[in-house]
Amino acid sequence: MVIGLEKLKTRQYAEGVSIFEEGAEAKEAYIIESGSIRIYTVEGNKENDLAVLEAGAVFGEMAMIKQIPHTCSAQALSRTTVAVIPREELFTKMASSDPLIKGLLYMLVNRLYEGNERAQNKLP
């Protein structure tokens, strides 16, 4: 278990329920406690699966940290429980963290974001 996770509020989603949609404002990130999540994009009428995430995975964090809309959608594949990380709480903790750690976090998020965009042919 992640330290401090027990202090976060949890939310449950039934199978098939959308957690967030591509283009929506990123107000929260999530840690999967149980169940599974499908991450996907939509192009026209076609859904493109990007990943299936299981317990322990974090999602929704990149858009929140970069302060951009979600670049993909998330849907519960089964009954799923997530710990919810509110944007304000994350930024409060980041503001008080070591500048080196904060810089590394931003660098890693940017690299992951750019890699994802390239994989989806959205960047050269």
C-alpha positions as CSV (number, residue, x, y, z in Angstrom):
1,M,0.0,0.0,0.0
2,V,1.2,3.5,-0.8
3,I,2.0,5.6,2.3
4,G,-0.8,8.0,3.0
5,L,-3.2,6.1,0.7
6,E,-5.4,5.3,3.7
7,K,-6.2,9.0,4.1
8,L,-7.6,9.3,0.6
9,K,-11.3,9.0,-0.1
10,T,-12.3,6.0,-2.2
11,R,-14.9,5.7,-4.9
12,Q,-16.5,2.6,-6.5
13,Y,-17.4,2.2,-10.1
14,A,-19.7,-0.6,-11.6
15,E,-18.5,-2.4,-14.7
16,G,-18.8,-0.3,-17.8
17,V,-19.0,3.1,-16.0
18,S,-16.9,5.9,-17.4
19,I,-14.5,7.5,-14.9
20,F,-13.5,10.4,-17.2
21,E,-13.7,11.2,-20.9
22,E,-11.1,12.4,-23.3
23,G,-11.1,16.2,-23.4
24,A,-12.5,16.6,-19.9
25,E,-10.8,18.8,-17.3
26,A,-8.4,16.8,-15.1
27,K,-9.4,17.4,-11.5
28,E,-8.3,14.1,-9.9
29,A,-5.9,11.3,-10.3
30,Y,-6.7,7.7,-9.2
31,I,-5.0,4.7,-7.7
32,I,-6.8,1.4,-8.4
33,E,-7.4,-0.5,-5.1
34,S,-9.3,-3.4,-6.8
35,G,-10.8,-4.1,-10.2
36,S,-9.5,-3.0,-13.6
37,I,-9.7,0.0,-15.8
38,R,-9.6,0.4,-19.6
39,I,-7.8,3.4,-21.0
40,Y,-8.7,4.3,-24.6
41,T,-9.1,7.0,-27.2
42,V,-11.9,7.6,-29.7
43,E,-11.2,8.6,-33.3
44,G,-14.4,9.1,-35.2
45,N,-16.6,6.1,-34.3
46,K,-13.6,3.8,-33.5
47,E,-12.4,3.2,-29.9
48,N,-8.6,2.4,-29.6
49,D,-7.6,0.6,-26.5
50,L,-4.4,1.8,-25.0
51,A,-4.1,-0.1,-21.7
52,V,-5.8,-2.2,-19.1
53,L,-4.8,-1.2,-15.6
54,E,-5.1,-3.4,-12.5
55,A,-4.8,-2.9,-8.7
56,G,-1.9,-0.6,-7.7
57,A,-1.9,1.4,-11.0
58,V,-2.2,5.1,-11.1
59,F,-4.1,6.9,-13.9
60,G,-5.3,10.4,-14.7
61,E,-2.1,11.9,-13.2
62,M,-0.4,13.1,-16.4
63,A,-3.2,15.5,-17.5
64,M,-3.6,16.7,-13.9
65,I,0.1,17.5,-13.4
66,K,0.5,19.0,-16.9
67,Q,-2.8,20.9,-16.3
68,I,-4.3,19.9,-19.7
69,P,-7.5,18.1,-20.5
70,H,-7.5,14.3,-20.5
71,T,-6.0,12.9,-23.7
72,C,-7.8,9.6,-23.3
73,S,-10.9,8.1,-21.6
74,A,-11.1,5.7,-18.6
75,Q,-13.8,3.1,-18.0
76,A,-14.2,0.4,-15.3
77,L,-13.9,-3.1,-16.8
78,S,-15.2,-4.7,-13.6
79,R,-16.5,-3.5,-10.3
80,T,-13.6,-1.2,-9.3
81,T,-12.5,0.7,-6.2
82,V,-10.2,3.6,-6.6
83,A,-8.5,6.0,-4.2
84,V,-9.1,9.6,-5.4
85,I,-6.2,12.1,-5.4
86,P,-7.7,15.6,-5.6
87,R,-5.7,18.1,-7.7
88,E,-5.4,20.6,-4.8
89,E,-4.0,18.0,-2.5
90,L,-1.4,16.8,-5.0
91,F,-0.3,20.4,-5.8
92,T,-0.1,21.3,-2.1
93,K,2.2,18.3,-1.5
94,M,4.3,19.0,-4.6
95,A,4.8,22.6,-3.6
96,S,6.4,21.5,-0.3
97,S,8.5,18.8,-1.9
98,D,12.2,19.0,-2.6
99,P,12.8,21.0,-5.9
100,L,14.9,18.2,-7.3
101,I,12.2,15.6,-6.8
102,K,9.6,18.0,-8.2
103,G,11.7,18.7,-11.3
104,L,12.3,14.9,-11.8
105,L,8.5,14.3,-11.6
106,Y,7.7,17.0,-14.2
107,M,10.5,15.6,-16.5
108,L,9.2,12.1,-16.2
109,V,5.6,13.1,-16.8
110,N,6.6,15.1,-19.9
111,R,8.6,12.2,-21.3
112,L,5.8,9.8,-20.7
113,Y,3.3,12.2,-22.2
114,E,5.4,12.7,-25.3
115,G,6.0,9.0,-25.7
116,N,2.3,8.3,-25.5
117,E,1.6,11.0,-28.1
118,R,4.2,9.6,-30.4
119,A,2.8,6.1,-30.0
120,Q,-0.6,7.4,-31.0
121,N,1.0,9.3,-34.0
122,K,0.0,12.7,-32.6
123,L,3.7,13.9,-32.5
124,P,6.5,13.5,-35.0
